Amino acid sequence: MSARDRLRAAVLLAASACAAPSGAGNIAASSYAWGENAGWINFAPNQGPGVTVDAGAVSGYAWCENFGWISLSPVGGGGVANNGNGGLSGYAWGENAGWINFAPANGGVSIDGATGQFSGYAWGENVGWINFGVATPVVTSWRATSGIFQDGFE
């Protein structure tokens, strides 16, 4: 193998190491929420599309051992919206979980715009309260852009 081929292989290896793992979206590994009735909900499952956060929405699928796949952007209605500053609203859907409200009365889920960490509570009639403030919280690489100018300086 020539020096040029070795360099090319090293660059490709480095680029692939920086890419998000398959099925992880832009959520960090070991990102969970907890529901008293649902158990652990994995927002970075090893299989499937995972969950992705952007300035307008949260999309993809989380996995719950007790309720199966939960869609954050269900076809035909619902969906979890991001107000661009980490304030979440709207509904996720699971075939066994039913609708899960990300902005219920006496609750609500938000993303810290600086750290990407989820916090707060969602509510589902079938799953009860889902706590995002656990020891292994859901964390995304998405960051809010409020307060940051286009050149990256505050």
LINWOGI-V990720 format. One record per residue. N is the residue number from 1. RES is the residue in one small letter. SS is DSSP state (A for helix, B for strand, O for the rest). PHI is phi in radians with two decimals (999 if undefined). NEAR is the number of other ideal C-beta (glycine too) atoms within 8 Angstrom. Layout:
n:N res:RES ss:SS phi:PHI near:NEAR
n:N res:RES ss:SS phi:PHI near:NEAR
This chain:
n:1 res:m ss:O phi:999 near:4
n:2 res:s ss:O phi:-1.30 near:5
n:3 res:a ss:A phi:-1.07 near:5
n:4 res:r ss:A phi:-1.13 near:6
n:5 res:d ss:A phi:-1.14 near:8
n:6 res:r ss:A phi:-1.13 near:9
n:7 res:l ss:A phi:-1.11 near:8
n:8 res:r ss:A phi:-1.04 near:8
n:9 res:a ss:A phi:-1.10 near:9
n:10 res:a ss:A phi:-1.14 near:8
n:11 res:v ss:A phi:-1.14 near:8
n:12 res:l ss:A phi:-1.12 near:8
n:13 res:l ss:A phi:-1.12 near:8
n:14 res:a ss:A phi:-1.11 near:8
n:15 res:a ss:A phi:-1.12 near:8
n:16 res:s ss:A phi:-1.23 near:7
n:17 res:a ss:A phi:-1.19 near:6
n:18 res:c ss:A phi:-1.47 near:5
n:19 res:a ss:O phi:-1.27 near:6
n:20 res:a ss:O phi:-1.15 near:7
n:21 res:p ss:O phi:-1.12 near:6
n:22 res:s ss:O phi:-0.98 near:4
n:23 res:g ss:O phi:1.47 near:11
n:24 res:a ss:O phi:-1.77 near:10
n:25 res:g ss:O phi:0.94 near:13
n:26 res:n ss:O phi:-2.02 near:10
n:27 res:i ss:B phi:-1.78 near:15
n:28 res:a ss:O phi:-1.14 near:9
n:29 res:a ss:O phi:-1.04 near:6
n:30 res:s ss:O phi:1.00 near:6
n:31 res:s ss:O phi:-1.93 near:13
n:32 res:y ss:B phi:-2.28 near:12
n:33 res:a ss:B phi:-2.08 near:15
n:34 res:w ss:B phi:-2.22 near:11
n:35 res:g ss:B phi:-2.13 near:14
n:36 res:e ss:O phi:-0.98 near:6
n:37 res:n ss:O phi:-1.62 near:8
n:38 res:a ss:O phi:-1.53 near:15
n:39 res:g ss:B phi:1.47 near:9
n:40 res:w ss:B phi:-1.35 near:9
n:41 res:i ss:B phi:-2.02 near:14
n:42 res:n ss:B phi:-1.64 near:10
n:43 res:f ss:O phi:-1.58 near:12
n:44 res:a ss:O phi:-2.33 near:13
n:45 res:p ss:O phi:-1.16 near:11
n:46 res:n ss:O phi:-1.21 near:3
n:47 res:q ss:O phi:-2.01 near:5
n:48 res:g ss:O phi:1.42 near:9
n:49 res:p ss:O phi:-1.35 near:7
n:50 res:g ss:O phi:1.23 near:14
n:51 res:v ss:B phi:-2.09 near:16
n:52 res:t ss:B phi:-2.23 near:11
n:53 res:v ss:B phi:-1.95 near:13
n:54 res:d ss:O phi:-2.38 near:8
n:55 res:a ss:O phi:-1.13 near:7
n:56 res:g ss:O phi:-1.95 near:6
n:57 res:a ss:B phi:-2.83 near:11
n:58 res:v ss:B phi:-2.01 near:12
n:59 res:s ss:B phi:-2.32 near:11
n:60 res:g ss:B phi:1.76 near:13
n:61 res:y ss:B phi:-2.31 near:12
n:62 res:a ss:B phi:-1.85 near:14
n:63 res:w ss:B phi:-1.97 near:12
n:64 res:c ss:B phi:-2.19 near:16
n:65 res:e ss:O phi:-0.97 near:6
n:66 res:n ss:O phi:-1.49 near:6
n:67 res:f ss:O phi:-2.18 near:11
n:68 res:g ss:B phi:1.48 near:9
n:69 res:w ss:B phi:-1.28 near:10
n:70 res:i ss:B phi:-2.11 near:15
n:71 res:s ss:B phi:-1.56 near:11
n:72 res:l ss:O phi:-1.50 near:14
n:73 res:s ss:O phi:-2.45 near:11
n:74 res:p ss:O phi:-1.13 near:11
n:75 res:v ss:O phi:-1.24 near:4
n:76 res:g ss:O phi:1.60 near:4
n:77 res:g ss:O phi:2.50 near:5
n:78 res:g ss:O phi:1.30 near:11
n:79 res:g ss:B phi:1.95 near:12
n:80 res:v ss:B phi:-1.72 near:15
n:81 res:a ss:B phi:-1.73 near:10
n:82 res:n ss:B phi:-2.01 near:14
n:83 res:n ss:O phi:-1.36 near:8
n:84 res:g ss:O phi:1.63 near:8
n:85 res:n ss:O phi:-2.04 near:7
n:86 res:g ss:O phi:1.70 near:10
n:87 res:g ss:B phi:-1.40 near:8
n:88 res:l ss:B phi:-1.74 near:15
n:89 res:s ss:B phi:-2.65 near:9
n:90 res:g ss:B phi:1.68 near:11
n:91 res:y ss:B phi:-2.25 near:12
n:92 res:a ss:B phi:-1.67 near:17
n:93 res:w ss:B phi:-2.41 near:12
n:94 res:g ss:B phi:-2.25 near:14
n:95 res:e ss:O phi:-0.94 near:6
n:96 res:n ss:O phi:-1.72 near:7
n:97 res:a ss:O phi:-1.54 near:15
n:98 res:g ss:B phi:1.38 near:10
n:99 res:w ss:B phi:-1.42 near:9
n:100 res:i ss:B phi:-2.14 near:15
n:101 res:n ss:B phi:-1.55 near:11
n:102 res:f ss:O phi:-1.56 near:13
n:103 res:a ss:O phi:-2.45 near:9
n:104 res:p ss:O phi:-1.33 near:10
n:105 res:a ss:O phi:-1.05 near:3
n:106 res:n ss:O phi:1.13 near:3
n:107 res:g ss:O phi:-2.79 near:12
n:108 res:g ss:B phi:2.20 near:11
n:109 res:v ss:B phi:-2.04 near:13
n:110 res:s ss:B phi:-2.41 near:10
n:111 res:i ss:B phi:-2.03 near:15
n:112 res:d ss:O phi:-1.13 near:10
n:113 res:g ss:O phi:-1.12 near:9
n:114 res:a ss:O phi:-1.61 near:6
n:115 res:t ss:O phi:-1.87 near:6
n:116 res:g ss:O phi:1.38 near:12
n:117 res:q ss:B phi:-1.51 near:9
n:118 res:f ss:B phi:-1.33 near:14
n:119 res:s ss:B phi:-2.63 near:10
n:120 res:g ss:B phi:1.77 near:10
n:121 res:y ss:B phi:-2.31 near:11
n:122 res:a ss:B phi:-1.87 near:15
n:123 res:w ss:B phi:-2.36 near:11
n:124 res:g ss:B phi:-2.36 near:14
n:125 res:e ss:O phi:-0.96 near:6
n:126 res:n ss:O phi:-1.52 near:9
n:127 res:v ss:O phi:-1.88 near:13
n:128 res:g ss:B phi:1.33 near:10
n:129 res:w ss:B phi:-1.35 near:9
n:130 res:i ss:B phi:-2.02 near:15
n:131 res:n ss:B phi:-1.65 near:9
n:132 res:f ss:O phi:-1.69 near:13
n:133 res:g ss:O phi:-1.75 near:6
n:134 res:v ss:O phi:-1.93 near:9
n:135 res:a ss:O phi:-1.10 near:3
n:136 res:t ss:O phi:-2.04 near:6
n:137 res:p ss:O phi:-1.22 near:13
n:138 res:v ss:O phi:-1.25 near:12
n:139 res:v ss:B phi:-2.32 near:10
n:140 res:t ss:B phi:-1.98 near:12
n:141 res:s ss:O phi:-1.45 near:7
n:142 res:w ss:O phi:-1.15 near:10
n:143 res:r ss:O phi:-2.30 near:7
n:144 res:a ss:O phi:-1.17 near:12
n:145 res:t ss:O phi:-1.81 near:7
n:146 res:s ss:O phi:-1.13 near:7
n:147 res:g ss:O phi:1.49 near:5
n:148 res:i ss:O phi:-2.04 near:7
n:149 res:f ss:O phi:-1.33 near:6
n:150 res:q ss:O phi:-1.04 near:3
n:151 res:d ss:O phi:-1.40 near:4
n:152 res:g ss:O phi:1.63 near:5
n:153 res:f ss:O phi:-1.68 near:5
n:154 res:e ss:O phi:-1.56 near:4
